[in-house]
Amino acid sequence: MKIYAVGLGPGDMAYLAPGAKEAIKRSDVVVGYTSYIKLIPDLLAGKEAISTGMRSEAKRCQAAIDEALQGKVVSVVCSGDAGVYGMAGLLFELVEARHVEAEVEIEVVPGITAATAAAAVLGSPLTNDFAVISLSDLLTPWEVIEKRLNAAALSDMVVCLYNPQSSKRSDYLSRAVQIVMQYREASTVCGYVRNAFRGESQSERVCTLEALPDEPVDMLTTVIIGNSDTRVIAGKMVTARGYRITDIDEG
């Protein structure tokens, strides 16, 4: 009895890992958020698809476990990486809660997460240590998010922000920037990408930390705040790794 927790990457099939494709092909049932199921129609031929809307994560995972207990091979698909703000952890928790760990095997299949997808579009901002923090307080209290922002900013790590802003959380990015500006210059290089690697809907921009709160970001946007070694090279956001750059002998 097998469940694959599959990361679909940013959404473009060119960036879907071969291992993820194989896992879905081997599955009898594919379970996922409705929008993610729509991304892989060519992989669903001859398979049962179970989809639900937003905020039904537990329901999807329970359905996947039910199908696996019937002897079916199941893929639970997520955007990005299934283990990064995805369904993999919840699957493990529910299998434990139902005491079926010995009956249901979970295999996590990695995918390209939003942080690395956005970083590739912007240049190379994650070349050194970085932290990934979600600004959504749906499952994590804002007080905890604040502590994490303070710690990451104090450490001079590059900070990658998921879920930076929504209609109900219109000031969260601004609040995050205020925290980071206690430790970093207003001119710190930042960038953001909306719909990374999703065709013509993709948009991106490099800006400063001071300007970031006024930029048009939403839940489909990934924000990257640079550190003291981040700068702009050829219009791209680049964080130095620390290599020693020597003069090139052209003679």
C-alpha positions in Angstrom: 0.0 0.0 0.0 1.8 3.1 -1.3 1.3 6.9 -1.2 3.6 9.1 -3.2 3.7 12.8 -1.9 4.6 14.4 -5.2 5.9 17.9 -5.8 4.8 19.3 -9.2 7.2 22.2 -9.2 6.1 25.7 -10.3 3.5 24.3 -12.7 5.2 24.2 -16.1 5.6 20.6 -17.1 9.1 21.4 -18.3 10.1 21.7 -14.7 8.3 18.6 -13.4 10.9 16.1 -12.2 11.1 12.8 -14.1 10.7 11.0 -10.8 7.4 12.9 -10.1 6.1 11.9 -13.6 7.0 8.2 -12.9 5.3 8.2 -9.5 2.1 9.6 -11.0 2.2 7.1 -13.9 2.5 4.2 -11.4 -0.5 5.5 -9.4 -4.1 4.2 -9.7 -5.4 7.4 -8.0 -4.2 11.0 -8.0 -5.4 13.3 -5.2 -4.9 17.1 -5.1 -6.1 20.6 -4.9 -8.4 21.3 -7.9 -6.0 23.8 -9.5 -3.1 21.5 -9.2 -5.0 18.5 -10.7 -5.7 20.8 -13.7 -2.0 21.2 -14.3 -1.4 17.6 -15.2 -4.3 16.4 -17.5 -2.0 14.4 -19.7 -0.8 12.3 -16.7 -4.3 11.4 -15.5 -5.4 9.2 -18.4 -6.9 6.0 -17.1 -6.6 7.1 -13.4 -9.1 8.2 -10.8 -8.7 11.8 -9.8 -9.9 13.1 -6.4 -9.8 16.9 -6.0 -11.0 19.4 -3.4 -10.9 23.2 -2.9 -8.8 25.3 -0.6 -8.5 24.5 3.1 -9.4 20.9 2.5 -5.9 19.5 3.0 -6.8 17.0 5.7 -9.7 15.8 3.7 -7.5 15.1 0.7 -5.0 13.3 2.8 -7.6 11.2 4.5 -9.0 10.2 1.1 -5.6 9.2 -0.1 -5.0 7.0 2.9 -8.5 5.4 2.4 -7.6 4.6 -1.2 -4.2 3.2 -0.2 -5.8 1.0 2.4 -7.9 -0.5 -0.4 -4.7 -1.7 -2.0 -4.3 1.2 -4.5 -1.2 3.1 -5.4 -1.9 6.8 -4.7 -0.2 10.1 -5.6 -1.0 13.2 -3.5 0.2 16.1 -5.7 1.2 19.6 -4.4 2.7 22.6 -6.1 6.4 23.1 -5.5 7.9 20.5 -3.2 5.5 18.3 -1.2 7.7 18.6 1.8 7.9 22.4 1.8 4.6 23.8 3.1 3.1 20.8 1.3 1.1 17.6 2.1 3.9 15.3 3.0 4.1 16.1 6.7 0.3 16.0 7.1 0.2 12.6 5.4 2.7 11.2 7.9 0.8 12.7 10.8 -2.5 11.2 9.7 -1.1 7.8 9.0 0.3 7.9 12.6 -3.0 9.1 14.0 -4.8 6.3 12.3 -2.2 3.7 13.4 -1.6 2.4 9.9 2.1 3.2 9.6 2.8 -0.5 9.1 0.2 -0.8 6.3 0.8 2.5 4.3 4.2 3.4 3.0 4.7 7.1 2.2 7.4 8.1 -0.3 8.1 11.8 -0.8 9.0 12.8 -4.4 10.8 16.2 -4.5 9.9 19.1 -6.7 11.2 22.6 -7.4 9.9 24.8 -4.6 8.9 28.5 -5.0 12.1 29.8 -3.4 14.4 28.2 -5.9 12.1 28.9 -8.8 11.9 32.6 -7.9 15.6 32.7 -7.2 16.4 31.4 -10.7 14.2 34.1 -12.3 15.8 36.8 -10.3 19.4 35.6 -10.8 21.3 34.0 -7.9 20.1 35.5 -4.6 20.2 32.2 -2.6 23.9 31.5 -3.2 24.7 31.6 0.5 22.7 30.8 3.7 19.0 31.7 3.6 15.7 31.3 5.5 12.3 30.6 4.1 9.4 32.1 6.1 5.7 32.1 5.3 3.8 35.2 6.3 0.5 33.4 6.5 -0.8 33.2 10.0 -3.5 30.7 9.2 -1.6 27.9 10.8 1.3 29.8 12.5 0.6 32.7 15.0 1.9 36.0 13.9 3.9 36.3 17.1 5.9 33.2 16.0 6.4 34.6 12.5 7.8 37.8 14.1 10.3 35.8 16.1 11.5 34.0 13.0 11.8 37.2 11.0 13.8 38.9 13.7 16.1 35.9 14.0 16.7 35.6 10.3 17.2 39.3 9.8 19.6 39.5 12.7 21.7 36.6 11.3 22.1 38.4 7.9 20.6 35.5 6.1 18.8 36.1 2.8 15.1 35.8 3.6 12.6 34.3 1.2 9.0 35.1 2.0 6.1 32.8 1.0 2.5 34.0 1.1 3.6 37.6 1.6 0.3 39.4 1.2 -3.4 38.8 0.7 -6.6 40.9 0.7 -7.1 39.9 4.3 -3.5 40.4 5.2 -2.8 43.6 3.3 -0.2 45.0 5.7 1.8 41.8 6.5 4.6 42.4 4.0 4.9 46.0 5.3 5.2 44.7 8.9 7.8 42.1 7.9 9.8 44.8 6.1 9.7 47.0 9.3 11.2 44.1 11.3 13.9 43.5 8.8 14.8 47.2 8.5 15.9 47.1 12.1 18.9 45.1 11.0 19.4 46.1 7.3 19.9 49.1 5.2 16.9 50.6 3.3 18.9 50.1 0.1 19.2 46.4 0.6 18.6 44.6 -2.7 15.3 42.7 -2.9 13.2 41.0 -5.6 9.9 39.3 -6.1 8.4 37.0 -8.7 4.8 36.3 -9.4 3.8 33.0 -11.0 7.4 31.8 -11.5 7.8 29.7 -14.6 4.1 29.9 -15.4 4.4 31.3 -18.9 3.1 34.7 -19.8 1.6 35.3 -16.4 5.1 35.4 -14.8 6.3 38.8 -13.7 9.3 39.9 -11.7 11.2 42.9 -10.4 14.3 43.8 -8.5 13.9 46.7 -6.0 15.1 47.9 -2.6 14.0 46.9 0.9 12.5 50.4 1.4 10.4 50.2 -1.8 9.2 46.6 -1.2 6.0 47.4 0.8 4.6 49.5 -2.1 5.2 46.8 -4.7 2.2 44.8 -6.1 2.6 41.4 -4.4 0.0 38.8 -3.5 -0.3 35.1 -2.6 1.1 34.0 -5.9 4.3 36.0 -5.3 7.5 34.9 -3.7 9.6 37.7 -2.2 13.4 37.5 -1.6 15.1 40.0 0.7 18.9 40.1 0.2 21.6 40.3 2.8 24.6 42.6 3.1 26.4 40.7 0.3 23.5 40.9 -2.2 23.9 43.2 -5.1 22.7 43.8 -8.7 24.8 42.4 -11.5 23.5 42.9 -15.1 20.1 43.6 -13.8 20.0 40.4 -11.7 19.9 39.9 -8.0 23.1 38.1 -6.8 24.3 37.1 -3.3 28.1 36.5 -3.0 29.1 33.1 -1.8 32.5 34.3 -0.6 34.7 33.1 -3.4 37.9 35.1 -3.9 37.6 36.8 -7.3 41.0 37.3 -8.8 42.1 39.4 -11.8 41.9 37.6 -15.1 45.1 37.6 -17.1 44.1 38.5 -20.6 47.7 38.4 -21.9 
